[in-house]
């Protein structure tokens, strides 16, 4: 899981998976299907998704988050305007690197 993402309102989020044009993200905020979602990456770039589905992760509660359920919503969406460079940064995030060339050296 790649942490360090933030929603437009500043809520924490994490990239869970990237499969072709689709991405899965965990967040503390829900997102309605059809809604555009912008996530700030650690290096300052923006990941934009068109939300396909949002569901609460099993066992997650907003009142008593656990370590596994600190991000209680799983959001699935389609990448919007994703360049090859952005996809490379996302792949690095999933591999555990920061996506910031200066920090990864």
C-alpha positions as CSV (number, residue, x, y, z in Angstrom):
1,X,0.0,0.0,0.0
2,X,1.4,3.4,-1.0
3,X,0.7,6.0,1.7
4,X,1.2,9.7,1.6
5,X,-1.6,10.8,-0.7
6,X,-4.0,13.5,0.3
7,X,-7.5,14.4,-1.0
8,X,-8.4,18.0,-1.9
9,X,-9.7,18.6,1.6
10,X,-6.4,17.2,3.1
11,X,-7.7,13.8,4.2
12,X,-5.2,11.0,4.1
13,X,-5.4,8.4,1.4
14,X,-3.3,5.5,0.1
15,X,-2.9,3.9,-3.4
16,X,-3.8,0.2,-3.1
17,X,-3.5,-1.0,-6.7
18,X,-3.1,0.2,-10.3
19,X,-4.5,-2.1,-13.1
20,X,-4.3,-0.6,-16.5
21,X,-6.7,2.4,-16.5
22,X,-8.2,1.5,-13.1
23,X,-6.9,2.5,-9.7
24,X,-7.9,1.5,-6.1
25,X,-7.5,4.0,-3.3
26,X,-8.2,3.8,0.4
27,X,-9.3,7.0,2.1
28,X,-10.9,8.4,5.2
29,X,-13.5,10.2,3.0
30,X,-16.1,8.5,0.8
31,X,-16.6,9.6,-2.8
32,X,-19.8,9.3,-4.8
33,X,-19.7,7.3,-8.1
34,X,-19.3,9.6,-11.0
35,X,-17.5,12.2,-8.9
36,X,-14.1,13.4,-10.0
37,X,-11.5,12.8,-7.3
38,X,-8.1,14.6,-7.1
39,X,-5.4,13.2,-4.9
40,X,-2.1,15.0,-4.2
41,X,0.9,12.8,-4.5
42,X,4.0,13.2,-2.2
43,X,6.0,14.8,-5.0
44,X,3.4,17.5,-5.7
45,X,1.7,15.9,-8.8
46,X,-2.0,15.2,-8.9
47,X,-3.7,11.9,-9.5
48,X,-7.2,12.4,-10.9
49,X,-9.8,9.6,-10.9
50,X,-13.4,9.4,-12.1
51,X,-15.0,7.4,-9.3
52,X,-16.6,4.1,-10.3
53,X,-17.3,2.6,-6.9
54,X,-16.8,3.5,-3.2
55,X,-17.4,1.0,-0.4
56,X,-16.6,0.8,3.3
57,X,-13.9,-1.8,4.0
58,X,-15.2,-4.7,6.2
59,X,-14.6,-4.1,9.8
60,X,-13.8,-0.4,9.5
61,X,-15.6,2.1,11.6
62,X,-15.2,5.8,11.7
63,X,-15.6,6.0,15.5
64,X,-12.9,3.4,16.4
65,X,-10.4,3.0,13.6
66,X,-7.9,0.1,13.9
67,X,-4.5,0.0,12.3
68,X,-5.9,-2.0,9.4
69,X,-9.0,0.2,9.1
70,X,-7.5,3.7,9.5
71,X,-8.6,4.4,5.9
72,X,-12.2,2.9,6.0
73,X,-13.3,3.6,2.4
74,X,-12.0,1.8,-0.7
75,X,-12.5,3.9,-3.9
76,X,-12.2,2.4,-7.4
77,X,-11.9,4.7,-10.4
78,X,-10.7,5.3,-13.8
79,X,-7.5,7.3,-14.3
80,X,-8.1,10.7,-16.0
81,X,-5.4,12.4,-18.0
82,X,-2.7,10.0,-16.7
83,X,0.6,10.5,-18.6
84,X,3.3,7.9,-18.8
85,X,5.4,9.9,-16.3
86,X,2.5,9.9,-13.8
87,X,2.0,6.2,-14.3
88,X,5.7,5.6,-13.6
89,X,5.4,7.7,-10.4
90,X,2.3,5.6,-9.3
91,X,4.2,2.4,-10.0
92,X,7.1,3.6,-7.9
93,X,4.7,4.5,-5.1
94,X,3.3,0.9,-5.2
95,X,6.8,-0.5,-5.2
96,X,7.5,1.4,-1.9
97,X,9.5,4.3,-3.2
98,X,8.4,7.9,-2.7
99,X,8.0,9.0,-6.3
100,X,10.4,11.9,-5.6
101,X,13.7,11.3,-7.4
102,X,15.7,13.5,-4.9
103,X,14.4,11.5,-2.0
104,X,14.9,8.0,-3.6
105,X,18.6,8.4,-4.2
